[in-house]
Amino acid sequence: METKSCPFCNGEMVKGKSDRAGYARYFWKKPWGGLLSQAELAYPWLCLNCGALIPYIDGEKLEKIKIEFERQRMGRS
């Protein structure tokens, strides 16, 4: 079982079973995307100490989003 430290209370967080079920599928859409842009899938993580439920996007997808964002900020497509 995958775990990580909670950013709020430093407690133990456990990774949800799927990024393709429930509201995890609708977590975040790119503000620079068009009408048909799809949401980024995010895994929900639950803190066993404070109860926080936080969606996280994996590193590879996050890097792609950062690159797209920088292009948009610089005015390039």
C-alpha positions in Angstrom: 0.0 0.0 0.0 1.4 3.4 -1.0 1.7 6.0 1.7 2.9 9.6 2.0 3.1 12.4 4.6 0.1 14.8 5.0 1.0 18.4 4.1 -1.4 19.6 6.8 -0.7 17.6 9.9 2.3 15.3 8.9 0.1 12.3 9.4 0.1 9.2 7.2 -1.9 9.4 4.0 -3.0 6.3 1.9 -3.6 6.4 -1.8 -7.1 5.7 -3.2 -7.8 2.7 -5.3 -8.5 4.5 -8.6 -8.1 7.9 -10.4 -10.9 6.9 -12.8 -13.8 6.5 -10.3 -16.2 9.0 -8.8 -15.2 12.7 -8.6 -11.5 12.0 -9.1 -12.3 12.0 -12.8 -13.4 15.6 -12.7 -10.7 17.0 -10.5 -9.2 19.8 -12.6 -9.4 21.3 -16.0 -6.8 23.6 -17.6 -8.1 27.2 -17.6 -6.3 27.7 -20.9 -8.0 24.7 -22.5 -10.9 25.0 -24.8 -14.5 23.9 -24.3 -13.7 20.3 -25.2 -10.6 20.0 -23.0 -10.7 17.1 -20.6 -10.1 17.1 -16.9 -6.8 15.8 -15.5 -7.3 12.5 -13.5 -6.0 12.7 -10.0 -5.6 10.0 -7.3 -7.4 10.8 -4.0 -5.2 10.5 -0.9 -6.8 10.2 2.6 -5.0 11.4 5.7 -5.6 8.9 8.5 -4.9 11.5 11.2 -6.8 14.7 10.2 -9.2 13.2 7.6 -8.0 15.5 4.7 -8.9 14.1 1.3 -6.4 15.5 -1.3 -6.3 14.7 -5.0 -2.8 14.4 -6.4 -1.7 14.3 -10.1 1.3 12.1 -10.8 4.7 13.6 -11.6 4.7 12.9 -15.4 1.3 14.6 -16.0 2.3 17.4 -13.7 5.4 18.1 -15.7 3.4 18.3 -18.9 0.9 20.7 -17.3 3.8 22.9 -16.1 5.3 23.1 -19.6 1.9 24.0 -21.1 1.3 26.6 -18.5 4.7 28.2 -19.1 3.9 28.3 -22.9 0.6 30.0 -22.2 2.1 32.5 -19.8 4.7 33.5 -22.4 2.0 34.0 -25.0 3.0 31.0 -27.2 0.8 28.2 -28.3 
